[in-house]
Amino acid sequence: MLDLLMMELEGHRISAHVVSRALCPLLLAVLPLLTACGSKERTPPPYQANPSPKEANEVVVTTHDAPENIYATGAYVTYQVTNDCLPPIDNFEGVRYGIDKHSLDIPLRKVNPTTYKGTYFRDGILDLDYYGRGPCEWEIVLVGAALKTDSSKSPTYFTISTSVDAGSETRYSSKSIQPLLGEGNASPADSMPTSRFIRTVPEAQRSDYFSYKIEIGPRKE
């Protein structure tokens, strides 16, 4: 359609300014059609949790020398698709609509004032044919947790996670509780990994910090 319009305009030797003005209504009419070609309703992943998982693992969240009002609020496990079961990229946007990761909550129980434990499962998501391209297979890539305190000027939370290969992670934060976003709504705390803590905090000041740790592994009966 655009080619025909250009040929017609060239035949009448119309100036470029007039051409651009003539094309504007047409382009405005065509643009929604082009957008529609690449649009597709985003829907939540159809993935289903396994109602009868068998391969149990345990996550342990601990604090050391932390203020008494810090507590764990929850944990999660993230799974990733490992095979070619997702929809192909066959849309105008070049976007794959099948999501290759999915997370499940891990309920935590308080074992003592500084320790929380929870159970998650390697086979926590069902290997089903979600997209008509064969069963999706899954592996765990990340386990994370969050802690929180309400005693500072803003509700402050502390996040931590570890990969399966690493198995554990420790982070450090000031006992004075320094939210990154200042006063107001809930804010992440200023924290650092062990390597940065050792490198940047002098030994004389390390007692001003507390640590929190996440560990994962097979559940001990």
N, C-alpha and C positions, 0 to 999 in steps of 0.2 A: 504493500500500500504506500509506504514511504517513497519507494523508488518511482512509482507512477506519479506521485505528487511532484517529486523533484523534476522529472522529465517535463511535466506540464509547465512548471514554473520556468524552467530553462528555455522552453520553446517561446515563451512570452517575454524573455529577457528582463525578468523582474529583479530588482536590486536585492542584495543579501539581507538588508534590513527588513524588507518586505517579506522575504522568504521566511526569516526567523519568526516574524509575527504570524505568518500564515501557518507555520508548523506548530506553534504553541498549543492551540486547542486540540490538535490531533495527538500531540505527545501526551498531553494531560489525560486524554481519553484512553490512550494505549497503556500508560503506566500502570494503572490498577490491574489490567489484564496480565501484564508481565509479572507483577508482584504475586498475583493469584497463582500463576504457574509454579512459583517456587515456594508457596506457603503450604503448610500442612499443620493441622491442629496438633499442638504438643499435648500429649496425654501422659499421665504418670506411668512408670514402668509396670508391666503386668506381672512382674516376678512374684513368686509365691514362696513364703517361708515353709520349710519342711516341718510338718506337724509331728514327725517322729524321728528326729535326728539321733544319731548314735555316736558320732565322733566328738566327744566332749573335750573342751579346753578350758583353761582358767585364766582370768585376768585378775591381777592383784595391784591395787593402788595404795600406796603408802605415803605418809608425810613424815618428815624428820625435823624436829625442833620448830614446828610451825605454830602460829598463833592458835589458841584453842577453838576459835570460832570459824575455822576453815573446815569445810565438809565436802565430801564427794556428792555430786548431783546425778551422775549417771555415766554410762560408758556405751560404746558402740563398736561394731565390727563391720568392716567394709570388704565386700566381695567383688571380684572382677571376672568377667567372661574370658575364658581362655581359648575358645575355638571360634570358628567362623559361622556363627548362628544368627548374627544381627542382620537387619535389612540392608540391602546394598545402597550405595550413594547414587541415587538415580533421580535427583530433583534439581531444580534450577539453582538453588542456593549452594549445592555441593555439600550438604550437611547430612550426616548419618543420624536418623531419628531414633534408632535403637540405642539405648543407654547401656554402656558396658560396665557400669559399676552400680552397686546397690548396697545400702547399709541397713543393719538391724540393730535395735537397741539391746543393750545388755543390762539387765537389772543388777544392781549392786546391793550387797548386804554388809552392814558394819560389823566387823569382827572384834575390833577394839577401838579405842579413841584415835588411833593413827592408821588403821588398816581397813580396807574395803575389798571384798572379793565378788566376782561374778563368773558365770559360766556361759560360754558361747560354743558354737559347734562348727566344725569344718564343713559339714554337710548341712549347713543351715538354710540353704536355698535349694529348692527342687530343681533337678536337671530335666526341664520340660521343653517342649517345642513351642516356644513363645511367639515365634515369628514365621512359622511354616518353613523353616530352613534347617530343621533338625534340632535335637535337644541342646540347650545351652549348658556348657560345663563351667564350673566356678572354682576359684581359689581365693583364699583370704590374702589380702594385701596390706591391711592396716587394722590396728585395734587402738582405740583412743578413749579418753576419759576427760571429764571436766570436774573441777572443784570450784567452790564459791565461798565468799565471805560477804556478809551484809554489814560489817562493822565499820567500813570506811565511808567516806562521804558519798561514794557511789557504790552500788552493789558491784562487786568485782569478781571475775571468774578467771580460773587458771586452766588452760588446756594442755594436754599432753597426748602423744601418740607414739606408737612404735610399729615398725614393719615386722613381718614374721621372721625375716632373716636376722634382724637385730635382736629381737626378743625382749628388749627392755630399753627404757629411756629415762633419764633423770634431768630435771630442770630446777633452777634456783630463782628465788624471788626475794625481794627485800621484805623484812618483817614489818616495815612501816607501810606496806601495801600501797604501791603507787599505780593507780589506774592510768592507762595510756590515754584515755579520752577525757580525763578530768571529771568534774562534778556533773551529775545528771543521771542519765540512764545507765543500765548495766554496761560495764566496760571491761575489756580484757586487761589483765595485769601485765606489768612490765616484767618479763622473765627471760631467762637465758639458759642455753644448754651447758653441760658440764665443761666442754672445751673452752667456751667463752668465759665462764665463771673463773676457771683456773687462770686463764690468760689475763683477765682484766681486773679482777678484784684482789687487792692486796690481802695477804694472810691476816693482817691485823684487823681487817674489816669483814672477814668472812663470817664471823659470829653474828653479824647483822642480817644474815640471810637464812632462809630455811629452804629445804629441798622437798620435792615431791617426785614420786617415781611410779612408773607403770612397768609391770612384768607380765609376760604371757608364756604359756606352755601347756602341756597335757595336764588335764585335771588329775589331782591326786585323790584317790578314794580314801 
